[in-house]
Amino acid sequence: MTDGPPAVDAEALLHRVMDLISNTRSIPLSSSVKLDNKDEVLSLLEQSVHRLPTELRDARYLLKEREEFLAKVAREADDILEAARVRAERMVERQEIVREARHTAQRTLEAAQADARRLRHEAEDYCDQKLAGFEIVLERTAKTVRAGRDKLRASPASKADDDPAASADEEVEGFFDQDSS
């Protein structure tokens, strides 16, 4: 048995066997070939068979790692998509909440403005009623004051003009002067 160099892998050995077989001479007047180096071909095939399990194991390990990596990446992609979906739902909810909050705030503001207008009108009406009442009282008071002044001008002045001594006595009798007592 002839061992190939240790660095040669099974695929290289199989390619060498294929080269040997393809370079063999055909038997004259036949489609069969004559293999002159049968032992070398068998040795190369045997070495290939011994090296195949290691390479197959390595290839299987690489395939398994690849599948695990792809599964991990797929899980990560699913997680990212789920997180994006949840975030998008939250954003939509926030937008809906914000929109609803704005509507509620607008309705509350309009209601507050309407209440303020109503209260202002009620306050103005109340003040107007009170002022009208004060005006009536003031007009009555002013009439009473005017009447009193008119009475004072008419009564004492006419008597005082006729009899000065009598008017002085009437003043004393008709009016109370706290300073004179």
Secondary structure, 3 states (H helix, E strand, C coil): CCCCCCCCCHHHHHHHHHHHHHCCEECCCCCCEECCCHHHHHHHHHHHHHHHHHHHHHHHHHHHHHHHHHHHHHHHHHHHHHHHHHHHHHHHHHHHHHHHHHHHHHHHHHHHHHHHHHHHHHHHHHHHHHHHHHHHHHHHHHHHHHHHHHHHHHHHHHHHHHCHHHHHHHHHHHCCCCCCC
